[in-house]
Structure formats: C-alpha cells, structure tokens
Amino acid sequence: MAKTKRGRILWSLPSRGRGTCPVCDSKRIKLLYTRTTTDGSSLKVCKKCFNAVQERVDAAAVHGKD
Ligand SMILES: [Zn+2]
C-alpha cells in the first residue's frame, strides 16, 4: 500500500491533512488517524491520540457536537 501519512499525498487531502485534533486540541496538527467512538461514529485524530483511551475519544466526539 502507498504511504498515506507522509509526503506528497498529504497535499491532496482537505487542509493538507491538517486540522485541530478534537481529542487533545492541538492546532494545525496532522489528523491522519481514525478512531471510532462507542456509538459508532468515526473521528479523525492525531498520531498521539490514536493511542488515547476510548473514553477520551468518546468525550471529544460529544464535545464536538455542541
Ligand atoms: Zn490529538
């Protein structure tokens, strides 16, 4: 599989693969990882938060809705 997390491919993504991580609130960080919440929705998170506990991902998803 082609590398999807580094190099030129990032420039073809919306915002060049960057944004604000909903879990840790880092600005302009690369959001290249998808976590799924317990209610089944998916969330793009940064590399650090890919390894975050499920509760933090769920909390971020709820926070993002309001
Ligand atoms: Zn993060």
N, CA, C, O and the ligand as a Tripos MOL2 file, in Angstrom:
@<TRIPOS>MOLECULE
protein
  265   263    67     0     0
PROTEIN
NO_CHARGES

@<TRIPOS>ATOM
      1 N           0.8420   -1.1980    0.0000 N.3       1 MET1
      2 CA          0.0000    0.0000    0.0000 C.3       1 MET1
      3 C           0.8780    1.2500    0.0000 C.2       1 MET1
      4 O           1.9430    1.2730    0.6160 O.2       1 MET1
      5 N           0.4220    2.2790   -0.6920 N.am      2 ALA2
      6 CA          1.1600    3.5340   -0.7290 C.3       2 ALA2
      7 C           1.1650    4.1870    0.6530 C.2       2 ALA2
      8 O           0.2580    4.0020    1.4650 O.2       2 ALA2
      9 N           2.2040    4.9400    0.8750 N.am      3 LYS3
     10 CA          2.2700    5.6660    2.1460 C.3       3 LYS3
     11 C           1.2200    6.7750    2.1370 C.2       3 LYS3
     12 O           1.1870    7.6020    1.2260 O.2       3 LYS3
     13 N           0.3800    6.7830    3.1420 N.am      4 THR4
     14 CA         -0.7050    7.7710    3.1750 C.3       4 THR4
     15 C          -0.5170    8.7820    4.2960 C.2       4 THR4
     16 O          -1.3690    9.6490    4.4910 O.2       4 THR4
     17 N           0.5640    8.6880    5.0240 N.am      5 LYS5
     18 CA          0.7290    9.5490    6.1870 C.3       5 LYS5
     19 C           1.9490   10.4530    6.0880 C.2       5 LYS5
     20 O           2.2730   11.1580    7.0440 O.2       5 LYS5
     21 N           2.6280   10.4430    4.9530 N.am      6 ARG6
     22 CA          3.7640   11.3410    4.7690 C.3       6 ARG6
     23 C           3.9500   11.6320    3.2770 C.2       6 ARG6
     24 O           3.4950   10.8810    2.4140 O.2       6 ARG6
     25 N           4.6260   12.7310    3.0090 N.am      7 GLY7
     26 CA          4.9640   13.0450    1.6310 C.3       7 GLY7
     27 C           3.8690   13.7670    0.8690 C.2       7 GLY7
     28 O           2.9700   14.3710    1.4540 O.2       7 GLY7
     29 N           3.9670   13.6910   -0.4380 N.am      8 ARG8
     30 CA          3.1280   14.4910   -1.3290 C.3       8 ARG8
     31 C           1.6460   14.1740   -1.2170 C.2       8 ARG8
     32 O           0.8090   15.0420   -1.4640 O.2       8 ARG8
     33 N           1.3080   12.9410   -0.8480 N.am      9 ILE9
     34 CA         -0.1060   12.5530   -0.7800 C.3       9 ILE9
     35 C          -0.8950   13.4300    0.1840 C.2       9 ILE9
     36 O          -2.0920   13.6430   -0.0060 O.2       9 ILE9
     37 N          -0.2340   13.9360    1.2080 N.am     10 LEU10
     38 CA         -0.9130   14.7910    2.1900 C.3      10 LEU10
     39 C          -1.4810   16.0550    1.5500 C.2      10 LEU10
     40 O          -2.5030   16.5800    1.9900 O.2      10 LEU10
     41 N          -0.8040   16.5360    0.5050 N.am     11 TRP11
     42 CA         -1.2090   17.7970   -0.1240 C.3      11 TRP11
     43 C          -2.4930   17.6560   -0.9100 C.2      11 TRP11
     44 O          -3.1020   18.6560   -1.2890 O.2      11 TRP11
     45 N          -2.9110   16.4250   -1.1600 N.am     12 SER12
     46 CA         -4.1700   16.2030   -1.8670 C.3      12 SER12
     47 C          -5.3500   16.0890   -0.9110 C.2      12 SER12
     48 O          -6.4980   16.0390   -1.3510 O.2      12 SER12
     49 N          -5.0870   16.0480    0.3700 N.am     13 LEU13
     50 CA         -6.1560   15.9160    1.3640 C.3      13 LEU13
     51 C          -6.7480   17.2810    1.7010 C.2      13 LEU13
     52 O          -6.1000   18.3060    1.4910 O.2      13 LEU13
     53 N          -7.9860   17.3030    2.2280 N.am     14 PRO14
     54 CA         -8.5580   18.5790    2.6880 C.3      14 PRO14
     55 C          -7.6610   19.1920    3.7660 C.2      14 PRO14
     56 O          -7.2390   18.4920    4.6870 O.2      14 PRO14
     57 N          -7.3710   20.4650    3.6630 N.am     15 SER15
     58 CA         -6.4780   21.1690    4.5880 C.3      15 SER15
     59 C          -5.1060   20.5040    4.6720 C.2      15 SER15
     60 O          -4.3950   20.6300    5.6690 O.2      15 SER15
     61 N          -4.7480   19.7870    3.5920 N.am     16 ARG16
     62 CA         -3.4590   19.0890    3.5480 C.3      16 ARG16
     63 C          -3.2650   18.1400    4.7210 C.2      16 ARG16
     64 O          -2.1590   17.9450    5.2250 O.2      16 ARG16
     65 N          -4.3950   17.5560    5.1360 N.am     17 GLY17
     66 CA         -4.3280   16.5460    6.1920 C.3      17 GLY17
     67 C          -4.1940   17.1170    7.5880 C.2      17 GLY17
     68 O          -4.0080   16.3830    8.5590 O.2      17 GLY17
     69 N          -4.2910   18.4580    7.6780 N.am     18 ARG18
     70 CA         -4.1100   19.0690    8.9940 C.3      18 ARG18
     71 C          -5.4000   19.6860    9.5130 C.2      18 ARG18
     72 O          -6.3210   19.9840    8.7530 O.2      18 ARG18
     73 N          -5.4390   19.8680   10.8230 N.am     19 GLY19
     74 CA         -6.5890   20.4810   11.4480 C.3      19 GLY19
     75 C          -6.3670   20.5130   12.9490 C.2      19 GLY19
     76 O          -5.2500   20.3200   13.4290 O.2      19 GLY19
     77 N          -7.4520   20.7620   13.6900 N.am     20 THR20
     78 CA         -7.3610   20.7620   15.1430 C.3      20 THR20
     79 C          -7.8080   19.4030   15.6530 C.2      20 THR20
     80 O          -8.9130   18.9520   15.3510 O.2      20 THR20
     81 N          -6.9690   18.7660   16.4090 N.am     21 CYS21
     82 CA         -7.3110   17.4520   16.9460 C.3      21 CYS21
     83 C          -8.4220   17.6060   17.9780 C.2      21 CYS21
     84 O          -8.2740   18.3750   18.9270 O.2      21 CYS21
     85 N          -9.5420   16.8830   17.8100 N.am     22 PRO22
     86 CA        -10.6570   17.0110   18.7510 C.3      22 PRO22
     87 C         -10.3490   16.4430   20.1250 C.2      22 PRO22
     88 O         -11.0100   16.7940   21.1030 O.2      22 PRO22
     89 N          -9.3700   15.5850   20.2090 N.am     23 VAL23
     90 CA         -9.0710   14.9360   21.4910 C.3      23 VAL23
     91 C          -8.1050   15.7700   22.3370 C.2      23 VAL23
     92 O          -8.3610   16.0010   23.5190 O.2      23 VAL23
     93 N          -7.0020   16.2210   21.7430 N.am     24 CYS24
     94 CA         -6.0040   16.9490   22.5310 C.3      24 CYS24
     95 C          -5.9710   18.4420   22.2140 C.2      24 CYS24
     96 O          -5.2140   19.1860   22.8360 O.2      24 CYS24
     97 N          -6.8050   18.9000   21.2280 N.am     25 ASP25
     98 CA         -6.9120   20.3160   20.9010 C.3      25 ASP25
     99 C          -5.6480   20.9230   20.2940 C.2      25 ASP25
    100 O          -5.4870   22.1430   20.3030 O.2      25 ASP25
    101 N          -4.7640   20.1000   19.7730 N.am     26 SER26
    102 CA         -3.5820   20.6370   19.0940 C.3      26 SER26
    103 C          -4.0070   21.2750   17.7810 C.2      26 SER26
    104 O          -4.7770   20.6910   17.0190 O.2      26 SER26
    105 N          -3.5030   22.4780   17.5200 N.am     27 LYS27
    106 CA         -3.8670   23.1890   16.3070 C.3      27 LYS27
    107 C          -2.9320   22.8300   15.1550 C.2      27 LYS27
    108 O          -1.7390   22.6050   15.3580 O.2      27 LYS27
    109 N          -3.4850   22.7790   13.9510 N.am     28 ARG28
    110 CA         -2.7110   22.5500   12.7270 C.3      28 ARG28
    111 C          -1.8550   21.2880   12.7910 C.2      28 ARG28
    112 O          -0.7730   21.2120   12.2100 O.2      28 ARG28
    113 N          -2.3780   20.3050   13.5160 N.am     29 ILE29
    114 CA         -1.6680   19.0340   13.6170 C.3      29 ILE29
    115 C          -2.1890   18.1160   12.5190 C.2      29 ILE29
    116 O          -3.2940   18.3140   12.0120 O.2      29 ILE29
    117 N          -1.4030   17.1210   12.1540 N.am     30 LYS30
    118 CA         -1.8540   16.2030   11.1250 C.3      30 LYS30
    119 C          -2.8780   15.2160   11.6920 C.2      30 LYS30
    120 O          -2.5950   14.4700   12.6290 O.2      30 LYS30
    121 N          -4.0780   15.2330   11.0940 N.am     31 LEU31
    122 CA         -5.1490   14.3360   11.5320 C.3      31 LEU31
    123 C          -5.2420   13.1780   10.5360 C.2      31 LEU31
    124 O          -6.0480   13.2070    9.6060 O.2      31 LEU31
    125 N          -4.4320   12.1960   10.7390 N.am     32 LEU32
    126 CA         -4.3200   11.1170    9.7620 C.3      32 LEU32
    127 C          -4.8170    9.7870   10.2890 C.2      32 LEU32
    128 O          -4.7300    8.7700    9.6010 O.2      32 LEU32
    129 N          -5.3300    9.7880   11.4930 N.am     33 TYR33
    130 CA         -5.7340    8.5420   12.1090 C.3      33 TYR33
    131 C          -7.2130    8.5970   12.4510 C.2      33 TYR33
    132 O          -7.7180    9.6330   12.8820 O.2      33 TYR33
    133 N          -7.8940    7.5010   12.2640 N.am     34 THR34
    134 CA         -9.3270    7.4520   12.5380 C.3      34 THR34
    135 C          -9.5910    6.5710   13.7470 C.2      34 THR34
    136 O          -9.1580    5.4200   13.8110 O.2      34 THR34
    137 N         -10.3130    7.1430   14.7050 N.am     35 ARG35
    138 CA        -10.7640    6.3690   15.8590 C.3      35 ARG35
    139 C         -12.2810    6.2890   15.7810 C.2      35 ARG35
    140 O         -12.9400    7.2190   15.3150 O.2      35 ARG35
    141 N         -12.8200    5.1850   16.2340 N.am     36 THR36
    142 CA        -14.2610    5.0150   16.2380 C.3      36 THR36
    143 C         -14.7730    5.1310   17.6690 C.2      36 THR36
    144 O         -14.2330    4.5220   18.5920 O.2      36 THR36
    145 N         -15.8210    5.9200   17.8300 N.am     37 THR37
    146 CA        -16.3920    6.0780   19.1670 C.3      37 THR37
    147 C         -17.2960    4.8930   19.4780 C.2      37 THR37
    148 O         -17.6230    4.1020   18.5930 O.2      37 THR37
    149 N         -17.6960    4.7750   20.7380 N.am     38 THR38
    150 CA        -18.5270    3.6290   21.1380 C.3      38 THR38
    151 C         -19.9110    3.6840   20.4950 C.2      38 THR38
    152 O         -20.5780    2.6570   20.3750 O.2      38 THR38
    153 N         -20.3500    4.8870   20.0780 N.am     39 ASP39
    154 CA        -21.6490    4.9590   19.3840 C.3      39 ASP39
    155 C         -21.5070    4.8170   17.8650 C.2      39 ASP39
    156 O         -22.4780    5.0130   17.1350 O.2      39 ASP39
    157 N         -20.3290    4.4830   17.3950 N.am     40 GLY40
    158 CA        -20.1540    4.0980   16.0040 C.3      40 GLY40
    159 C         -19.7200    5.1840   15.0310 C.2      40 GLY40
    160 O         -19.5290    4.8990   13.8490 O.2      40 GLY40
    161 N         -19.5580    6.4150   15.4920 N.am     41 SER41
    162 CA        -19.1020    7.4520   14.5660 C.3      41 SER41
    163 C         -17.5710    7.4830   14.5530 C.2      41 SER41
    164 O         -16.9210    7.1020   15.5270 O.2      41 SER41
    165 N         -17.0180    7.9390   13.4460 N.am     42 SER42
    166 CA        -15.5640    7.9730   13.3520 C.3      42 SER42
    167 C         -15.0530    9.3920   13.4970 C.2      42 SER42
    168 O         -15.7400   10.3590   13.1680 O.2      42 SER42
    169 N         -13.8520    9.4930   13.9890 N.am     43 LEU43
    170 CA        -13.2680   10.7750   14.3580 C.3      43 LEU43
    171 C         -11.8270   10.7740   13.8680 C.2      43 LEU43
    172 O         -11.0910    9.8110   14.0820 O.2      43 LEU43
    173 N         -11.4280   11.8620   13.2080 N.am     44 LYS44
    174 CA        -10.0330   11.9630   12.7730 C.3      44 LYS44
    175 C          -9.2160   12.5440   13.9180 C.2      44 LYS44
    176 O          -9.5390   13.6080   14.4470 O.2      44 LYS44
    177 N          -8.1730   11.8480   14.2900 N.am     45 VAL45
    178 CA         -7.3440   12.3040   15.4020 C.3      45 VAL45
    179 C          -5.8770   12.3260   14.9970 C.2      45 VAL45
    180 O          -5.5030   11.7970   13.9500 O.2      45 VAL45
    181 N          -5.0560   12.9410   15.8300 N.am     46 CYS46
    182 CA         -3.6260   12.9990   15.5550 C.3      46 CYS46
    183 C          -2.9370   11.7120   15.9830 C.2      46 CYS46
    184 O          -3.5500   10.8180   16.5660 O.2      46 CYS46
    185 N          -1.6520   11.6420   15.6800 N.am     47 LYS47
    186 CA         -0.8760   10.4460   15.9890 C.3      47 LYS47
    187 C          -0.8820   10.1090   17.4770 C.2      47 LYS47
    188 O          -1.0060    8.9470   17.8620 O.2      47 LYS47
    189 N          -0.7470   11.1510   18.3120 N.am     48 LYS48
    190 CA         -0.7400   10.9410   19.7630 C.3      48 LYS48
    191 C          -2.0450   10.3240   20.2320 C.2      48 LYS48
    192 O          -2.0600    9.4030   21.0480 O.2      48 LYS48
    193 N          -3.1630   10.8600   19.6900 N.am     49 CYS49
    194 CA         -4.4740   10.4490   20.1810 C.3      49 CYS49
    195 C          -4.9540    9.1430   19.5680 C.2      49 CYS49
    196 O          -5.9600    8.5860   20.0070 O.2      49 CYS49
    197 N          -4.2570    8.6600   18.5760 N.am     50 PHE50
    198 CA         -4.5780    7.3410   18.0360 C.3      50 PHE50
    199 C          -4.4190    6.2840   19.1260 C.2      50 PHE50
    200 O          -5.0900    5.2520   19.1140 O.2      50 PHE50
    201 N          -3.5310    6.5600   20.0550 N.am     51 ASN51
    202 CA         -3.2980    5.6210   21.1570 C.3      51 ASN51
    203 C          -4.0060    6.0410   22.4490 C.2      51 ASN51
    204 O          -3.7920    5.4350   23.4990 O.2      51 ASN51
    205 N          -4.8420    7.0700   22.3740 N.am     52 ALA52
    206 CA         -5.5650    7.5290   23.5570 C.3      52 ALA52
    207 C          -6.6250    6.5090   23.9610 C.2      52 ALA52
    208 O          -7.0940    5.7280   23.1320 O.2      52 ALA52
    209 N          -6.9970    6.5210   25.2310 N.am     53 VAL53
    210 CA         -8.0250    5.5970   25.7050 C.3      53 VAL53
    211 C          -9.3770    5.9500   25.0860 C.2      53 VAL53
    212 O          -9.6140    7.0990   24.7140 O.2      53 VAL53
    213 N         -10.2520    4.9680   24.9790 N.am     54 GLN54
    214 CA        -11.5580    5.1290   24.3260 C.3      54 GLN54
    215 C         -12.3860    6.2470   24.9640 C.2      54 GLN54
    216 O         -13.1060    6.9610   24.2670 O.2      54 GLN54
    217 N         -12.2850    6.3960   26.2740 N.am     55 GLU55
    218 CA        -13.0640    7.4320   26.9620 C.3      55 GLU55
    219 C         -12.7390    8.8420   26.4610 C.2      55 GLU55
    220 O         -13.6280    9.6820   26.3280 O.2      55 GLU55
    221 N         -11.4710    9.0870   26.1880 N.am     56 ARG56
    222 CA        -11.0740   10.4150   25.6920 C.3      56 ARG56
    223 C         -11.6180   10.6690   24.2900 C.2      56 ARG56
    224 O         -12.0080   11.7890   23.9590 O.2      56 ARG56
    225 N         -11.6410    9.6210   23.4710 N.am     57 VAL57
    226 CA        -12.1760    9.7500   22.1150 C.3      57 VAL57
    227 C         -13.6820   10.0200   22.1760 C.2      57 VAL57
    228 O         -14.2000   10.8830   21.4680 O.2      57 VAL57
    229 N         -14.3630    9.2750   23.0250 N.am     58 ASP58
    230 CA        -15.8060    9.4710   23.1890 C.3      58 ASP58
    231 C         -16.1130   10.8710   23.7060 C.2      58 ASP58
    232 O         -17.0350   11.5260   23.2220 O.2      58 ASP58
    233 N         -15.3520   11.3230   24.6750 N.am     59 ALA59
    234 CA        -15.5570   12.6530   25.2620 C.3      59 ALA59
    235 C         -15.3610   13.7390   24.2040 C.2      59 ALA59
    236 O         -16.1090   14.7160   24.1660 O.2      59 ALA59
    237 N         -14.3660   13.5680   23.3570 N.am     60 ALA60
    238 CA        -14.0920   14.5380   22.3060 C.3      60 ALA60
    239 C         -15.2270   14.5800   21.2850 C.2      60 ALA60
    240 O         -15.5900   15.6510   20.8000 O.2      60 ALA60
    241 N         -15.7840   13.4200   20.9610 N.am     61 ALA61
    242 CA        -16.8690   13.3410   19.9870 C.3      61 ALA61
    243 C         -18.1110   14.0530   20.5200 C.2      61 ALA61
    244 O         -18.7810   14.7760   19.7830 O.2      61 ALA61
    245 N         -18.4080   13.8490   21.7780 N.am     62 VAL62
    246 CA        -19.5660   14.5040   22.4000 C.3      62 VAL62
    247 C         -19.3460   16.0060   22.4630 C.2      62 VAL62
    248 O         -20.2550   16.7890   22.1860 O.2      62 VAL62
    249 N         -18.1410   16.4000   22.8270 N.am     63 HIS63
    250 CA        -17.7990   17.8180   22.9300 C.3      63 HIS63
    251 C         -17.9370   18.5140   21.5660 C.2      63 HIS63
    252 O         -18.3680   19.6650   21.4900 O.2      63 HIS63
    253 N         -17.5690   17.8090   20.5030 N.am     64 GLY64
    254 CA        -17.6290   18.3910   19.1840 C.3      64 GLY64
    255 C         -19.0330   18.6430   18.6750 C.2      64 GLY64
    256 O         -19.2200   19.4760   17.7870 O.2      64 GLY64
    257 N         -20.0270   17.9470   19.2120 N.am     65 LYS65
    258 CA        -21.3990   18.0820   18.7360 C.3      65 LYS65
    259 C         -22.0800   19.3310   19.2430 C.2      65 LYS65
    260 O         -22.9690   19.8510   18.5690 O.2      65 LYS65
    261 N         -21.6980   19.8380   20.4110 N.am     66 ASP66
    262 CA        -22.3790   21.0040   20.9520 C.3      66 ASP66
    263 C         -21.6340   22.3070   20.6990 C.2      66 ASP66
    264 O         -22.0990   23.3730   21.1040 O.2      66 ASP66
    265 ZN         -4.6240   14.6710   19.4040 Zn       67 ZN67
@<TRIPOS>BOND
     1     1     2 1
     2     2     3 1
     3     3     4 2
     4     3     5 am
     5     5     6 1
     6     6     7 1
     7     7     8 2
     8     7     9 am
     9     9    10 1
    10    10    11 1
    11    11    12 2
    12    11    13 am
    13    13    14 1
    14    14    15 1
    15    15    16 2
    16    15    17 am
    17    17    18 1
    18    18    19 1
    19    19    20 2
    20    19    21 am
    21    21    22 1
    22    22    23 1
    23    23    24 2
    24    23    25 am
    25    25    26 1
    26    26    27 1
    27    27    28 2
    28    27    29 am
    29    29    30 1
    30    30    31 1
    31    31    32 2
    32    31    33 am
    33    33    34 1
    34    34    35 1
    35    35    36 2
    36    35    37 am
    37    37    38 1
    38    38    39 1
    39    39    40 2
    40    39    41 am
    41    41    42 1
    42    42    43 1
    43    43    44 2
    44    43    45 am
    45    45    46 1
    46    46    47 1
    47    47    48 2
    48    47    49 am
    49    49    50 1
    50    50    51 1
    51    51    52 2
    52    51    53 am
    53    53    54 1
    54    54    55 1
    55    55    56 2
    56    55    57 am
    57    57    58 1
    58    58    59 1
    59    59    60 2
    60    59    61 am
    61    61    62 1
    62    62    63 1
    63    63    64 2
    64    63    65 am
    65    65    66 1
    66    66    67 1
    67    67    68 2
    68    67    69 am
    69    69    70 1
    70    70    71 1
    71    71    72 2
    72    71    73 am
    73    73    74 1
    74    74    75 1
    75    75    76 2
    76    75    77 am
    77    77    78 1
    78    78    79 1
    79    79    80 2
    80    79    81 am
    81    81    82 1
    82    82    83 1
    83    83    84 2
    84    83    85 am
    85    85    86 1
    86    86    87 1
    87    87    88 2
    88    87    89 am
    89    89    90 1
    90    90    91 1
    91    91    92 2
    92    91    93 am
    93    93    94 1
    94    94    95 1
    95    95    96 2
    96    95    97 am
    97    97    98 1
    98    98    99 1
    99    99   100 2
   100    99   101 am
   101   101   102 1
   102   102   103 1
   103   103   104 2
   104   103   105 am
   105   105   106 1
   106   106   107 1
   107   107   108 2
   108   107   109 am
   109   109   110 1
   110   110   111 1
   111   111   112 2
   112   111   113 am
   113   113   114 1
   114   114   115 1
   115   115   116 2
   116   115   117 am
   117   117   118 1
   118   118   119 1
   119   119   120 2
   120   119   121 am
   121   121   122 1
   122   122   123 1
   123   123   124 2
   124   123   125 am
   125   125   126 1
   126   126   127 1
   127   127   128 2
   128   127   129 am
   129   129   130 1
   130   130   131 1
   131   131   132 2
   132   131   133 am
   133   133   134 1
   134   134   135 1
   135   135   136 2
   136   135   137 am
   137   137   138 1
   138   138   139 1
   139   139   140 2
   140   139   141 am
   141   141   142 1
   142   142   143 1
   143   143   144 2
   144   143   145 am
   145   145   146 1
   146   146   147 1
   147   147   148 2
   148   147   149 am
   149   149   150 1
   150   150   151 1
   151   151   152 2
   152   151   153 am
   153   153   154 1
   154   154   155 1
   155   155   156 2
   156   155   157 am
   157   157   158 1
   158   158   159 1
   159   159   160 2
   160   159   161 am
   161   161   162 1
   162   162   163 1
   163   163   164 2
   164   163   165 am
   165   165   166 1
   166   166   167 1
   167   167   168 2
   168   167   169 am
   169   169   170 1
   170   170   171 1
   171   171   172 2
   172   171   173 am
   173   173   174 1
   174   174   175 1
   175   175   176 2
   176   175   177 am
   177   177   178 1
   178   178   179 1
   179   179   180 2
   180   179   181 am
   181   181   182 1
   182   182   183 1
   183   183   184 2
   184   183   185 am
   185   185   186 1
   186   186   187 1
   187   187   188 2
   188   187   189 am
   189   189   190 1
   190   190   191 1
   191   191   192 2
   192   191   193 am
   193   193   194 1
   194   194   195 1
   195   195   196 2
   196   195   197 am
   197   197   198 1
   198   198   199 1
   199   199   200 2
   200   199   201 am
   201   201   202 1
   202   202   203 1
   203   203   204 2
   204   203   205 am
   205   205   206 1
   206   206   207 1
   207   207   208 2
   208   207   209 am
   209   209   210 1
   210   210   211 1
   211   211   212 2
   212   211   213 am
   213   213   214 1
   214   214   215 1
   215   215   216 2
   216   215   217 am
   217   217   218 1
   218   218   219 1
   219   219   220 2
   220   219   221 am
   221   221   222 1
   222   222   223 1
   223   223   224 2
   224   223   225 am
   225   225   226 1
   226   226   227 1
   227   227   228 2
   228   227   229 am
   229   229   230 1
   230   230   231 1
   231   231   232 2
   232   231   233 am
   233   233   234 1
   234   234   235 1
   235   235   236 2
   236   235   237 am
   237   237   238 1
   238   238   239 1
   239   239   240 2
   240   239   241 am
   241   241   242 1
   242   242   243 1
   243   243   244 2
   244   243   245 am
   245   245   246 1
   246   246   247 1
   247   247   248 2
   248   247   249 am
   249   249   250 1
   250   250   251 1
   251   251   252 2
   252   251   253 am
   253   253   254 1
   254   254   255 1
   255   255   256 2
   256   255   257 am
   257   257   258 1
   258   258   259 1
   259   259   260 2
   260   259   261 am
   261   261   262 1
   262   262   263 1
   263   263   264 2
@<TRIPOS>SUBSTRUCTURE
     1 MET1         2 RESIDUE 1 A MET
     2 ALA2         6 RESIDUE 1 A ALA
     3 LYS3        10 RESIDUE 1 A LYS
     4 THR4        14 RESIDUE 1 A THR
     5 LYS5        18 RESIDUE 1 A LYS
     6 ARG6        22 RESIDUE 1 A ARG
     7 GLY7        26 RESIDUE 1 A GLY
     8 ARG8        30 RESIDUE 1 A ARG
     9 ILE9        34 RESIDUE 1 A ILE
    10 LEU10       38 RESIDUE 1 A LEU
    11 TRP11       42 RESIDUE 1 A TRP
    12 SER12       46 RESIDUE 1 A SER
    13 LEU13       50 RESIDUE 1 A LEU
    14 PRO14       54 RESIDUE 1 A PRO
    15 SER15       58 RESIDUE 1 A SER
    16 ARG16       62 RESIDUE 1 A ARG
    17 GLY17       66 RESIDUE 1 A GLY
    18 ARG18       70 RESIDUE 1 A ARG
    19 GLY19       74 RESIDUE 1 A GLY
    20 THR20       78 RESIDUE 1 A THR
    21 CYS21       82 RESIDUE 1 A CYS
    22 PRO22       86 RESIDUE 1 A PRO
    23 VAL23       90 RESIDUE 1 A VAL
    24 CYS24       94 RESIDUE 1 A CYS
    25 ASP25       98 RESIDUE 1 A ASP
    26 SER26      102 RESIDUE 1 A SER
    27 LYS27      106 RESIDUE 1 A LYS
    28 ARG28      110 RESIDUE 1 A ARG
    29 ILE29      114 RESIDUE 1 A ILE
    30 LYS30      118 RESIDUE 1 A LYS
    31 LEU31      122 RESIDUE 1 A LEU
    32 LEU32      126 RESIDUE 1 A LEU
    33 TYR33      130 RESIDUE 1 A TYR
    34 THR34      134 RESIDUE 1 A THR
    35 ARG35      138 RESIDUE 1 A ARG
    36 THR36      142 RESIDUE 1 A THR
    37 THR37      146 RESIDUE 1 A THR
    38 THR38      150 RESIDUE 1 A THR
    39 ASP39      154 RESIDUE 1 A ASP
    40 GLY40      158 RESIDUE 1 A GLY
    41 SER41      162 RESIDUE 1 A SER
    42 SER42      166 RESIDUE 1 A SER
    43 LEU43      170 RESIDUE 1 A LEU
    44 LYS44      174 RESIDUE 1 A LYS
    45 VAL45      178 RESIDUE 1 A VAL
    46 CYS46      182 RESIDUE 1 A CYS
    47 LYS47      186 RESIDUE 1 A LYS
    48 LYS48      190 RESIDUE 1 A LYS
    49 CYS49      194 RESIDUE 1 A CYS
    50 PHE50      198 RESIDUE 1 A PHE
    51 ASN51      202 RESIDUE 1 A ASN
    52 ALA52      206 RESIDUE 1 A ALA
    53 VAL53      210 RESIDUE 1 A VAL
    54 GLN54      214 RESIDUE 1 A GLN
    55 GLU55      218 RESIDUE 1 A GLU
    56 ARG56      222 RESIDUE 1 A ARG
    57 VAL57      226 RESIDUE 1 A VAL
    58 ASP58      230 RESIDUE 1 A ASP
    59 ALA59      234 RESIDUE 1 A ALA
    60 ALA60      238 RESIDUE 1 A ALA
    61 ALA61      242 RESIDUE 1 A ALA
    62 VAL62      246 RESIDUE 1 A VAL
    63 HIS63      250 RESIDUE 1 A HIS
    64 GLY64      254 RESIDUE 1 A GLY
    65 LYS65      258 RESIDUE 1 A LYS
    66 ASP66      262 RESIDUE 1 A ASP
    67 ZN67       265 GROUP 0 **** ****
